[in-house]
Amino acid sequence: MYCSMSISTIASKEKSLPNAALYIIGIIGVGLIVYFGGYIITNADKLKSKSGINVDVMGESAEIYINDKFVSKTPYTSSDVASGSNKITLKSGDRQYQTSINFLKREGDNVHYVGITRDLGTSDAFSSGSEFWFEKDTSGNVLRVISEPSGAKVYIDNSEVGVTPFLSNNISNGDYELKVAIAGFEIQSSRITINKGYTLNTTFKLFPVPVPQKISSFEGSKNLYDLSSENNTVTTSSQEWAKAVVYWNKSRGLNIEGTGENKTPFFELLLSYKGDLYSAEGTPIITKEELATVKADSRIGYLGRTIDGQGLSKEAKQTLETLLGTVATVGKQAKILTTPTGWLRVRSEPSLDGTEITRVDTGGTYQVLEEQTGWVKIKVSDTSEGWVSADYVELVE
């Protein structure tokens, strides 16, 4: 009756409706109010069970999948993610990253966001990223930091507080700068918020730096540069290393001879300690057609291991000599000292019984190929090499 009366008072006298029609409209109105009011009450719990997410990647945009369902491309922010465990997948080209995180449900207007940032890089080894998520914890204000590799130093507002894995429950509420660093890997930092009654979980995957901080050419060479590393993560796969150098050049830049960060592609070839050659894109050079395009004056980056000592490996030298048609101008050189005759015999074997191949004049300098007690093997020319007496040789780097 109340609805019917309300409607009749606002109806026009000229277009008044029959009482039966007004009664039906009133009943429908009450039904709609009851239905939608019930829907809001029923879904209030669903709204409370939602959580939030922030996702971003370095470089080109990546596709985001939540529980195998495509939701968006990066960057992406949403406060409409179901709480509980969710599988997050990022895809860009042939690179992919996947993780599972427990999303904490909202409390009133307070949405607990999960943060994910990634540099998908060129391989699982040469990639990086970080993840942040909250857990309820009544023990205090807790910060947990995990890193790959472990043993990284943890800094809060530039003060060192420990190493990973790191756990603290006595950090005051507030915002801080969190930094994680370990030698041989790119430093990562992020702004974090510590809240009472919660644990902030953080994980960091650090990018292994594939090049020296300052890249220099080998002494005596204008086009051969030393990229040697002592990091086992870097040197394990020379092919992955080569691609990582190219990627680092484009994304971070190379400091060539102290000239600063240069993001213009620099190396035309990469040569590994195994003697393998890679193109400017980091792909293996294998076929005769590919080798035919190689030039002796190409800018070459040497992927060497510091544990093998200074200079090029034997395999790398052989590649330069046989495939590029040039002599490796790094490593030891043999300077021929003064002799009674003014020249020195070059023999086929490291012995006085070795056949004389040729003779070299005193004062000349030749590349050292090998050393044995009392004897030094030198490269006389592109077609001639042999052994000379170490008594009449001065070895120089």
Summary of the structure (lengths in Angstrom):
residues: 397
radius of gyration: 35.1
end to end distance: 106.6
largest distance: 136.0
contacts: 1185
relative contact order: 0.07
helix: 19%
strand: 43%
